[in-house]
């Protein structure tokens, strides 16, 4: 049995640790932020959630840091 087989997916009403896109057992996707609760499904009630995509905000405009650009002599 691998380590992944022993891990439990988060369930409804637990707190989100990592911001990202999560998918529930019914296939519904939600963008959840750290500190929020995993929502319950209207039909299923308590459901498991799986992280399907990390949301990463690097807070820059895509330019190279000026300290890394060589200077002309």
Phi and psi in degrees as a GROMACS rama.xvg file:
@    title "Ramachandran Plot"
@    xaxis  label "Phi"
@    yaxis  label "Psi"
@TYPE xy
-82.8508  166.184  UNK-2
-60.4887  -38.0652  UNK-3
-62.2862  -35.9479  UNK-4
-65.8571  -26.1924  UNK-5
-87.0489  -16.9975  UNK-6
-75.9515  142.59  UNK-7
-102.875  137.177  UNK-8
-72.2608  150.799  UNK-9
-64.7303  151.155  UNK-10
-120.244  168.431  UNK-11
-51.3039  143.478  UNK-12
77.147  -2.36167  UNK-13
-81.3075  161.395  UNK-14
-87.7186  137.23  UNK-15
-73.4328  126.861  UNK-16
-92.9744  -32.8429  UNK-17
-127.96  125.547  UNK-18
-66.4076  136.544  UNK-19
174.17  -173.048  UNK-20
-95.9276  124.139  UNK-21
-116.768  148.506  UNK-22
-121.721  133.972  UNK-23
-91.4111  -178.924  UNK-24
-60.8721  -29.3214  UNK-25
-85.3082  -4.03415  UNK-26
92.8417  5.66653  UNK-27
-76.0715  134.585  UNK-28
-101.483  141.662  UNK-29
-138.124  137.838  UNK-30
-90.1448  110.869  UNK-31
-113.489  141.388  UNK-32
-101.807  152.95  UNK-33
-56.7207  133.526  UNK-34
96.6704  -17.3454  UNK-35
-77.156  167.69  UNK-36
-96.0329  144.537  UNK-37
-66.9869  128.316  UNK-38
-76.3324  157.996  UNK-39
-89.6199  152.468  UNK-40
-83.7104  142.037  UNK-41
-60.5491  -37.3418  UNK-42
-95.1987  -41.6168  UNK-43
-84.8862  -22.3797  UNK-44
79.9315  -129.424  UNK-45
-67.2095  131.897  UNK-46
-141.031  159.342  UNK-47
-86.132  149.494  UNK-48
-123.936  141.979  UNK-49
-123.871  131.574  UNK-50
-70.0324  119.501  UNK-51
-109.865  -20.0165  UNK-52
-156.601  127.527  UNK-53
-76.4396  145.02  UNK-54
-105.964  119.096  UNK-55
-123.036  119.176  UNK-56
-113.737  111.188  UNK-57
-94  1.93189  UNK-58
56.8682  36.2195  UNK-59
-142.288  169.614  UNK-60
-91.8776  6.91944  UNK-61
88.2346  9.81788  UNK-62
-91.0515  148.001  UNK-63
-69.4925  138.158  UNK-64
-57.2302  128.743  UNK-65
-59.5282  -25.1656  UNK-66
-70.1652  -17.9899  UNK-67
-95.9875  -3.80109  UNK-68
-92.5963  128.725  UNK-69
-67.8584  146.831  UNK-70
-95.3165  145.96  UNK-71
-75.2306  139.677  UNK-72
